Amino acid sequence: MLANVRAPVIALFDRDRREFVLREHGEPRETGQLAPELFDGPDPDESPALILSDRLRARLVAEQPVFR
């Protein structure tokens, strides 16, 4: 489905695989390539996936870089 999409950044959460599907200009990216600020100081009572998605969404909306 994402093979032909060329948006600057695409971030989806695959619930079946429980992992993020990331693309930058159509190229696959890994969560390890995300900006470290997305992972800083997670609340241990919250799901890391939820924290990451909230921070990722905020950076995308603010048009800030999400990859290193």
ROZATOR-198175 format. One record per residue: residue number from 1; residue in one letter; chain; x, y, z of N, C-alpha, C in turn. Coordinates in pm, whole numbers. Each point is the difference from the previous one (the first is absolute). Layout:
BEGIN
<rec num="NUM" residuo="a" cadena="A" n_x="X" n_y="Y" n_z="Z" ca_x="X" ca_y="Y" ca_z="Z" c_x="X" c_y="Y" c_z="Z"/>
...
//
This chain:
BEGIN
<rec num="1" residuo="m" cadena="A" n_x="82" n_y="-119" n_z="0" ca_x="-82" ca_y="119" ca_z="0" c_x="86" c_y="126" c_z="0"/>
<rec num="2" residuo="l" cadena="A" n_x="110" n_y="1" n_z="76" ca_x="84" ca_y="120" ca_z="9" c_x="107" c_y="6" c_z="-108"/>
<rec num="3" residuo="a" cadena="A" n_x="10" n_y="-100" n_z="-84" ca_x="108" ca_y="-6" ca_z="-97" c_x="3" c_y="119" c_z="-95"/>
<rec num="4" residuo="n" cadena="A" n_x="-116" n_y="55" n_z="-35" ca_x="-5" ca_y="110" ca_z="-96" c_x="-23" c_y="136" c_z="63"/>
<rec num="5" residuo="v" cadena="A" n_x="-7" n_y="7" n_z="131" ca_x="-23" ca_y="127" ca_z="68" c_x="132" c_y="72" c_z="19"/>
<rec num="6" residuo="r" cadena="A" n_x="5" n_y="129" n_z="-35" ca_x="124" ca_y="76" ca_z="8" c_x="-12" c_y="123" c_z="90"/>
<rec num="7" residuo="a" cadena="A" n_x="-85" n_y="-6" n_z="100" ca_x="-12" ca_y="111" ca_z="96" c_x="133" c_y="15" c_z="73"/>
<rec num="8" residuo="p" cadena="A" n_x="30" n_y="120" n_z="52" ca_x="128" ca_y="17" ca_z="71" c_x="19" c_y="-101" c_z="113"/>
<rec num="9" residuo="v" cadena="A" n_x="-99" n_y="-17" n_z="86" ca_x="11" ca_y="-96" ca_z="111" c_x="-134" c_y="-68" c_z="21"/>
<rec num="10" residuo="i" cadena="A" n_x="4" n_y="-132" n_z="12" ca_x="-119" ca_y="-78" ca_z="31" c_x="30" c_y="-82" c_z="124"/>
<rec num="11" residuo="a" cadena="A" n_x="-89" n_y="4" n_z="97" ca_x="16" ca_y="-79" ca_z="122" c_x="-134" c_y="-65" c_z="33"/>
<rec num="12" residuo="l" cadena="A" n_x="-2" n_y="-131" n_z="-4" ca_x="-120" ca_y="-77" ca_z="32" c_x="35" c_y="-104" c_z="106"/>
<rec num="13" residuo="f" cadena="A" n_x="-96" n_y="-36" n_z="81" ca_x="21" ca_y="-106" ca_z="98" c_x="-76" c_y="-123" c_z="-45"/>
<rec num="14" residuo="d" cadena="A" n_x="73" n_y="-107" n_z="-27" ca_x="-60" ca_y="-127" ca_z="-41" c_x="-41" c_y="-75" c_z="127"/>
<rec num="15" residuo="r" cadena="A" n_x="-128" n_y="-2" n_z="28" ca_x="-48" ca_y="-63" ca_z="124" c_x="21" c_y="-151" c_z="1"/>
<rec num="16" residuo="d" cadena="A" n_x="-9" n_y="-62" n_z="-115" ca_x="21" ca_y="-146" ca_z="-5" c_x="144" c_y="-37" c_z="36"/>
<rec num="17" residuo="r" cadena="A" n_x="95" n_y="75" n_z="-54" ca_x="141" ca_y="-28" ca_z="29" c_x="50" c_y="77" c_z="122"/>
<rec num="18" residuo="r" cadena="A" n_x="-80" n_y="94" n_z="50" ca_x="35" ca_y="83" ca_z="115" c_x="132" c_y="75" c_z="-22"/>
<rec num="19" residuo="e" cadena="A" n_x="12" n_y="62" n_z="-116" ca_x="119" ca_y="77" ca_z="-31" c_x="-35" c_y="113" c_z="-95"/>
<rec num="20" residuo="f" cadena="A" n_x="87" n_y="100" n_z="-4" ca_x="-20" ca_y="113" ca_z="-90" c_x="49" c_y="-34" c_z="-139"/>
<rec num="21" residuo="v" cadena="A" n_x="-71" n_y="52" n_z="-100" ca_x="42" ca_y="-8" ca_z="-139" c_x="35" c_y="143" c_z="-39"/>
<rec num="22" residuo="l" cadena="A" n_x="127" n_y="24" n_z="-29" ca_x="49" ca_y="136" ca_z="-25" c_x="57" c_y="11" c_z="-140"/>
<rec num="23" residuo="r" cadena="A" n_x="-26" n_y="112" n_z="-65" ca_x="56" ca_y="30" ca_z="-131" c_x="40" c_y="147" c_z="-1"/>
<rec num="24" residuo="e" cadena="A" n_x="110" n_y="29" n_z="-69" ca_x="41" ca_y="138" ca_z="-23" c_x="31" c_y="12" c_z="-149"/>
<rec num="25" residuo="h" cadena="A" n_x="-75" n_y="83" n_z="-71" ca_x="11" ca_y="16" ca_z="-145" c_x="-6" c_y="-136" c_z="-70"/>
<rec num="26" residuo="g" cadena="A" n_x="-90" n_y="-88" n_z="49" ca_x="-20" ca_y="-131" ca_z="-61" c_x="97" c_y="-108" c_z="44"/>
<rec num="27" residuo="e" cadena="A" n_x="106" n_y="37" n_z="71" ca_x="100" ca_y="-98" ca_z="44" c_x="-34" c_y="-51" c_z="139"/>
<rec num="28" residuo="p" cadena="A" n_x="13" n_y="-131" n_z="22" ca_x="-28" ca_y="-55" ca_z="134" c_x="97" c_y="54" c_z="104"/>
<rec num="29" residuo="r" cadena="A" n_x="-49" n_y="24" n_z="119" ca_x="82" ca_y="44" ca_z="113" c_x="-31" c_y="-91" c_z="118"/>
<rec num="30" residuo="e" cadena="A" n_x="93" n_y="-8" n_z="94" ca_x="-15" ca_y="-82" ca_z="120" c_x="-23" c_y="90" c_z="120"/>
<rec num="31" residuo="t" cadena="A" n_x="-61" n_y="-54" n_z="105" ca_x="-21" ca_y="81" ca_z="121" c_x="133" c_y="45" c_z="60"/>
<rec num="32" residuo="g" cadena="A" n_x="107" n_y="-76" n_z="-21" ca_x="132" ca_y="40" ca_z="49" c_x="54" c_y="125" c_z="-67"/>
<rec num="33" residuo="q" cadena="A" n_x="-58" n_y="40" n_z="-112" ca_x="42" ca_y="120" ca_z="-71" c_x="-80" c_y="123" c_z="42"/>
<rec num="34" residuo="l" cadena="A" n_x="-98" n_y="-18" n_z="88" ca_x="-79" ca_y="114" ca_z="47" c_x="84" c_y="89" c_z="92"/>
<rec num="35" residuo="a" cadena="A" n_x="-37" n_y="126" n_z="6" ca_x="69" ca_y="95" ca_z="87" c_x="-5" c_y="-47" c_z="145"/>
<rec num="36" residuo="p" cadena="A" n_x="111" n_y="7" n_z="73" ca_x="2" ca_y="-49" ca_z="138" c_x="-99" c_y="71" c_z="91"/>
<rec num="37" residuo="e" cadena="A" n_x="-37" n_y="124" n_z="-32" ca_x="-95" ca_y="74" ca_z="83" c_x="-136" c_y="-70" c_z="8"/>
<rec num="38" residuo="l" cadena="A" n_x="-30" n_y="-84" n_z="-97" ca_x="-127" ca_y="-72" ca_z="1" c_x="-4" c_y="-106" c_z="110"/>
<rec num="39" residuo="f" cadena="A" n_x="116" n_y="-40" n_z="49" ca_x="7" ca_y="-107" ca_z="99" c_x="36" c_y="48" c_z="140"/>
<rec num="40" residuo="d" cadena="A" n_x="37" n_y="127" n_z="17" ca_x="48" ca_y="49" ca_z="130" c_x="-109" c_y="-1" c_z="105"/>
<rec num="41" residuo="g" cadena="A" n_x="33" n_y="-50" n_z="118" ca_x="-83" ca_y="11" ca_z="119" c_x="-139" c_y="-57" c_z="-6"/>
<rec num="42" residuo="p" cadena="A" n_x="-17" n_y="-123" n_z="-53" ca_x="-136" ca_y="-55" ca_z="0" c_x="-49" c_y="-26" c_z="140"/>
<rec num="43" residuo="d" cadena="A" n_x="-128" n_y="19" n_z="20" ca_x="-65" ca_y="-30" ca_z="128" c_x="-13" c_y="-152" c_z="10"/>
<rec num="44" residuo="p" cadena="A" n_x="56" n_y="-62" n_z="105" ca_x="-4" ca_y="-147" ca_z="9" c_x="-140" c_y="-58" c_z="11"/>
<rec num="45" residuo="d" cadena="A" n_x="-99" n_y="84" n_z="33" ca_x="-137" ca_y="-49" ca_z="10" c_x="-74" c_y="2" c_z="-133"/>
<rec num="46" residuo="e" cadena="A" n_x="63" n_y="57" n_z="-103" ca_x="-64" ca_y="9" ca_z="-131" c_x="69" c_y="-93" c_z="-98"/>
<rec num="47" residuo="s" cadena="A" n_x="-71" n_y="-36" n_z="-103" ca_x="56" ca_y="-84" ca_z="-105" c_x="102" c_y="79" c_z="-81"/>
<rec num="48" residuo="p" cadena="A" n_x="120" n_y="-57" n_z="-24" ca_x="99" ca_y="70" ca_z="-83" c_x="-54" c_y="31" c_z="-139"/>
<rec num="49" residuo="a" cadena="A" n_x="-83" n_y="-88" n_z="-56" ca_x="-56" ca_y="26" ca_z="-133" c_x="-90" c_y="123" c_z="1"/>
<rec num="50" residuo="l" cadena="A" n_x="-77" n_y="19" n_z="108" ca_x="-86" ca_y="118" ca_z="9" c_x="82" c_y="127" c_z="16"/>
<rec num="51" residuo="i" cadena="A" n_x="103" n_y="-5" n_z="83" ca_x="85" ca_y="118" ca_z="19" c_x="67" c_y="36" c_z="-131"/>
<rec num="52" residuo="l" cadena="A" n_x="56" n_y="-99" n_z="-67" ca_x="65" ca_y="24" ca_z="-127" c_x="-98" c_y="59" c_z="-100"/>
<rec num="53" residuo="s" cadena="A" n_x="-120" n_y="-55" n_z="-10" ca_x="-95" ca_y="50" ca_z="-99" c_x="-43" c_y="143" c_z="31"/>
<rec num="54" residuo="d" cadena="A" n_x="-19" n_y="33" n_z="127" ca_x="-36" ca_y="138" ca_z="37" c_x="111" c_y="97" c_z="-37"/>
<rec num="55" residuo="r" cadena="A" n_x="122" n_y="-34" n_z="35" ca_x="114" ca_y="88" ca_z="-30" c_x="26" c_y="8" c_z="-150"/>
<rec num="56" residuo="l" cadena="A" n_x="-14" n_y="-113" n_z="-68" ca_x="19" ca_y="-1" ca_z="-145" c_x="-104" c_y="87" c_z="-67"/>
<rec num="57" residuo="r" cadena="A" n_x="-126" n_y="-14" n_z="40" ca_x="-108" ca_y="83" ca_z="-56" c_x="28" c_y="148" c_z="22"/>
<rec num="58" residuo="a" cadena="A" n_x="42" n_y="36" n_z="121" ca_x="28" ca_y="141" ca_z="31" c_x="112" c_y="55" c_z="-88"/>
<rec num="59" residuo="r" cadena="A" n_x="104" n_y="-78" n_z="-21" ca_x="111" ca_y="47" ca_z="-84" c_x="-42" c_y="11" c_z="-147"/>
<rec num="60" residuo="l" cadena="A" n_x="-81" n_y="-94" n_z="-46" ca_x="-47" ca_y="7" ca_z="-139" c_x="-87" c_y="122" c_z="-22"/>
<rec num="61" residuo="v" cadena="A" n_x="-91" n_y="28" n_z="93" ca_x="-89" ca_y="115" ca_z="-11" c_x="80" c_y="130" c_z="4"/>
<rec num="62" residuo="a" cadena="A" n_x="105" n_y="4" n_z="82" ca_x="84" ca_y="120" ca_z="12" c_x="103" c_y="10" c_z="-113"/>
<rec num="63" residuo="e" cadena="A" n_x="-2" n_y="-98" n_z="-92" ca_x="94" ca_y="-5" ca_z="-113" c_x="145" c_y="-3" c_z="48"/>
<rec num="64" residuo="q" cadena="A" n_x="24" n_y="-66" n_z="112" ca_x="136" ca_y="-19" ca_z="52" c_x="53" c_y="-133" c_z="-53"/>
<rec num="65" residuo="p" cadena="A" n_x="133" n_y="-12" n_z="-12" ca_x="55" ca_y="-127" ca_z="-49" c_x="-30" c_y="-115" c_z="96"/>
<rec num="66" residuo="v" cadena="A" n_x="-28" n_y="-116" n_z="-56" ca_x="-30" ca_y="-117" ca_z="83" c_x="110" c_y="-106" c_z="-10"/>
<rec num="67" residuo="f" cadena="A" n_x="90" n_y="14" n_z="-96" ca_x="110" ca_y="-95" ca_z="-15" c_x="132" c_y="68" c_z="31"/>
<rec num="68" residuo="r" cadena="A" n_x="97" n_y="-82" n_z="40" ca_x="135" ca_y="52" ca_z="29" c_x="63" c_y="53" c_z="-124"/>
//
